[in-house]
Amino acid sequence: MTHVTGPDGQPQAPRLPHRARLLVVAAYVLLAAAVGMDLAESPEWTVSPVLATAPVLASIGTRRPRVPLFVGLGALALVAPLALADDEVPMLVHLTSGFTVLAITSVSTANVVLVATRERELLESRSVAEAAQQTLLRPPPERLDGLRVAVRYLAAAAEARVGGDLYETLVTPFGTRLLLGDVRGKGLAAIDTAAAVLGTFREAAQVESSLAAVAGRLDAAMGRRRPGEEFVTAVLVQVAGPGRAELVNCGHLPPLLVRAGRVREVPAPVPQPPLALLGLVDDAYRGQAFVFERGDLLLLYTDGVTEARDAAGRFYPLAERLAGMPETAPAALLDRVVADLLAYAGGELSDDAALLAVRREQ
């Protein structure tokens, strides 16, 4: 559920769906009709116990405790006129109704206070997490040593969770190096892991001549944290010599290469494990050279893109949709992909998604 805040920064209740609002209104109408009938009809029966539903109805869709409190007190005040109108009903029934209304009013008010407090705490925690994430994920420059670069990050709407997708672009003595990864998990723990990966990459990419060695440093850093408890899928790319590039894929989705309107994957020849799991296979990461010519566009992405589903439950066909998009500039292309992805998924994603597009211009 998406939490809405008011001008004062306090959480507000989400707007009720149309059908739910109709049901609440219908309940109020029935309650009013029952009270009216009670006042006009026989003094031998009463509906005063039904007044206990009033504060419950008032607590639906609000984060203001005074709403169920005032409605409950108003319902309590109606018990006396009903007791006078229904003088043949035992007074014990009316007293019981009054105490019931008072008890339900207290419970409904307390529940609104509890929900509002928890949502406020969640909002504060999420704000801190988002601020930390935005600090870590620095926007890359549009132009980077002969490359044109663009990044788009989409936070999942469902539950408004903060995820662990990460990216970085660096100009190093060995060429331009790119990183895009996806941490297993969500929230502050995922951001903490992403910070460790980014920090290690920013240091290792400047001193390690081999891209595979950079990946090895990332794996070692992850392994020193909580071995076996977390891992990161990642793809590293190095653009150096004319028309050439190198890829190290650490258990991540293969990048897509767009050339002259055609889209193909850049697969790793041998599957390699995610970061923190290299020790399980007792091996080392290996780089793979591939052709990356002037005018080519390389797209790195996380599984939040390809695992988005339409109303029929079908996954988003990224490569197929990409082939039909005429845009060649990375920023324009990613804007088109994002719009198409959200329309395909019905406006919401179930997981965070990151896209990094790089076009070679020299």
N, C-alpha and C positions, 0 to 999 in steps of 0.2 A: 504494500500500500504506500502510495506517495504521500508524504506529510507536507501539508500546506501551512505556511506561516502568515500571520497578519502583519500589519504595519509595525506592531510592537515587537515583532520577532517571536511571538509565542505561537505554538502550534494551534491550528484550527482544524476542526473536523472536516474530512473530505465530504464533498457534496454527495448526498444520497442518490442512488440511481432512481430513475423516474418511477419505476414500479414500487420501489421501497417507499418513496414519498407518498404514493397513492395509498398504500396500505396503512401508513401512519395516519394520514388524514382520515381514512375510513374508520380507523379505530377511535379517533377523537369524535367523529360524528356519531358513532354508535354510543360512546360514553355519554355525550350530551343528550342524545335521544333517551337513553335509559334514565338519566336524572330527571328529564322533563316528564317522562311517563310516571316516574315514582311520585313526583310532586302533584301530578294531576289525578292519579288513580287511587286505588283502595289503600287505606291506612293499615291494612293487614299484612302488607309485604313491603320490602325495601331492597334497594340496590346499593345501599351505602358501602358494602364490602368491595364493590367494583371500583370505587374511587381509588383504591390502592394501585390501580394500573396507570393512573395519571402521571405520577412522577417517573415511572418506567418509560412511558411514551416520551416524556419530555427529555429524558437523558439520551435518546437515540439521536445521533448526528450532531451532538454539541460537545464542546470542550469547556463550557462555562458552568461551573458548579451551581451558580445562582439560578439557572434555568430549572432544573428539577427541584431545587429547594423551594422556589417561589410557587411553582405549580403544585408541589406537594402540600404546601401550607394552604394554598387556595382550595385544594381538594379536602383538606382537613376542616376548613371552615364550612364546607358544604354539609358535613356530617350533622351539624346542629339543626339546620333547616329540615333535613330529611328526618331527623329524630322527632321533630315537632309535627311534621306532616304524617309520619307513620307512628302515631301514638299507640297503636295496638300491638306493635312489634316490641318484644322485651327490650328494655334499656340495655341489657347486657350485650345484645347484638350490636347496637350502635356504639357502645364503648369499645367493643372488640374491633369494630370497623375503624374507629378513630386511632386506636393504638396500631392497627395494621398499616394504615396510611402513613402514620408517623414513622414507623419502622422502615417501610419501603422507601419513604422519602430520604431517610438517613443513608440507607444502603445505596440508592441511586446516586445521591450527591457524592458519597465517598467514592463510588466507582468512577464517576467523571473526573474527580480529582486525581485518582490513581492513574487512569489512562492518560490524562493530560501531562502528569509528571513524567511518566515513562516515555512518552513521545518527545517531551522537551529534552530529556537526557539523551535519547537516541539522536535527536537533531543536533545537539551539541557535539556528541561523539562523532557523528558523520561529518560535521563541519570541519572538525580538526583533521579527520582522515582525508577529506578532500583537499584541504589546504596543504597537507603534507604531500599528497599525490601531485598536486599542481606544482609544488616546489621541485619535486624530483623530475617530473616530465617537462623539461624545458622545451619550448617550441624551437624547432630547428630554423636556421636561416633559409630563405627561399632559394638562394643560390649558394652552392657549396663546391668550390674547386672544379668547375666544369659540369656540375650537376645541378638540376633543378629539383627541389625537394618539397614535399608536402606531407603533412600528417593529419589524421583525423582520429579522435578518441571519442567513443560513444559509451556513456555510462548506461548500464542496464536500468530500465524504468521499473522493472519488477522488484519490489522491496527497496528500491533506491540504494542498492548495495554499492560499496566501493570495492573495485576489483584490483587485480594485480597485473594487468597488462602493462608492458614497459617498452620503451624505445629510446634510442640515442643515435646521433649522427656526429661523427668526429673527423676532422682533418688531422692526419697523423703524418709522421715522417715516411710512412710506408704506403700512403694513399688514403683515400676517404674510406672510413670504416663505419658500417651500419650495424645496429643491433635491434632486434624486435623479439620480445619474449612474452610468455604467459606463465604467471606463478600459479601453482595449484592452491586454491583457496581464495578467501575473500577478506575484506576488512583490513584492520590495522596490521594483523600478522602478515598478510600478503604484501602490504606496502613496505613493511620492515624488510621482507625478503627482497622485494624489488629494489629497495635502497641499497642493499648489500651487493646485488648483481650489478647495478649501475655504477656504484662506486668502484668496484673491482674492474669493470670494463673501462671506465674512464682513465684508470691508471695503467692497466695492462695494455690497452690499445696503443698507448704512446711509447711503450718500451719494448714490446714483443714484436720481433720482425715477422713471425709466422702467425697467421690468423688462427691456425689450429692450436698454437700455444696460448693464444688469448682465450680460446674456448676451454683449454685445460686449466687455466688460471681461474676461470669462472667456476668450473666444476669443483676445483679444490676449495675455493672459498665457500661454496655451498655445502660441501662435505664437512667442513669444520663447524657448521652451525648445529643442525640437528639431523644427523645422518639417518636416512630412511623415513623421516617424517615429512619432508617437503622436497619438492623438485620444481624445476623450471624448464619448460620447453622453450627453445630459442633458435633463432637463425641469425648467423653473422655473415656479412658480405663485405668484401674489400674491392674497391674500384681503384686500380692503379694504372697499368699500362694501357695504351690505346687499343680500344676494342676488346679488352679483356677484363675479367672480373673473377673473383674467387668466392666460393660459398662453403660455409661449414654449417650443417644442419644438425642441431642437437634435439632430435625427437620432435621437431616442429613441422607444421604444414609446409609443403614446398612452395617457394615463391613462384609468382607468375610473371612470365616475360612476354611483353607485348611488342611485336615487331611487324610493321606494315599491316596492321589490322588483325593479325593472327596472334592467338594467345596459346602459350604452352607452359607447362610446368618445368621448373628447374629442379629435377629430383637429385637426391644424393645417391650415388651408386651403391652404397652399403648403408643400411639403417644404423643410425647412431643414437645412443640413449640421451635422455634429457640431462640437464645439469644436475649434479649430485648423485647420479646413478652410474657414472662411468666405471666406478670401481667394481660394480657387479659383473661387468664383462671383462675386466682386467685388460683394457685396451686403451687406445689413445684416439683422440679426434683427428680426422683427416679432412683436408680441404679439397675442393673440386673446382677446377677452372671451367669457366663457361664464357661464351662469346657475348659481349655487351657492347654493341656498336653505337655510334652516334645516331640519335633518333629513337633508340630502344627505350622502353619504359619497364621498370622492374617494380612489382607490387608485392610487399610483405604484409601479412595480415594474421590475425589471431582467429581462433575457432569460434569466437563470438559472431563472426561474419558468416562463416560457412555452416554453422549449426543453427542459424536463425530459420524458423519454419513459417510456412504460410498457413492458411486456415485448414488446409488438407493435411498438414503435418509434413510437407515436403521441405527438404533442406534448400537453402538459398544456393542456386548454381552460379557461383561467382565467375568462374572462367567463361561460362556461356554468356552471361549478361555482359561481362566486360568486353567480349568480342563485338558486341553490337553498339558500343558507345563510341561516338566519333571524337570525343575530346582527347587531346594529346598533352595538354599542360597538366602536370600532376594535381594542382589545386582544383582545377575545373573537373578533372576526372573523378577525384575523390568526392567532390560535392555531388556529382551525378551518382556515384556508387552509393553514397550515404542516403540520398533521397530515394533511390530505387530499393535499397535494403529495407528502409523503414516502411515504405509502402508495401513491400512484399510480406513483412512480418506484422502488418497491422498496426504500425506506429510504435511498437514496443519490442525491445530485445530481452531475452532471458539471461543474457550474459554480457559483460562488457566486451567491447570490440575495439581493436586498434588497427589502423591501416597506415602504411608508410609507402609512399610512391616516390620513385626516383627516376628521372629522365636524363639520359646522357646527351649533352649538347656539344661536347668537344671530343 
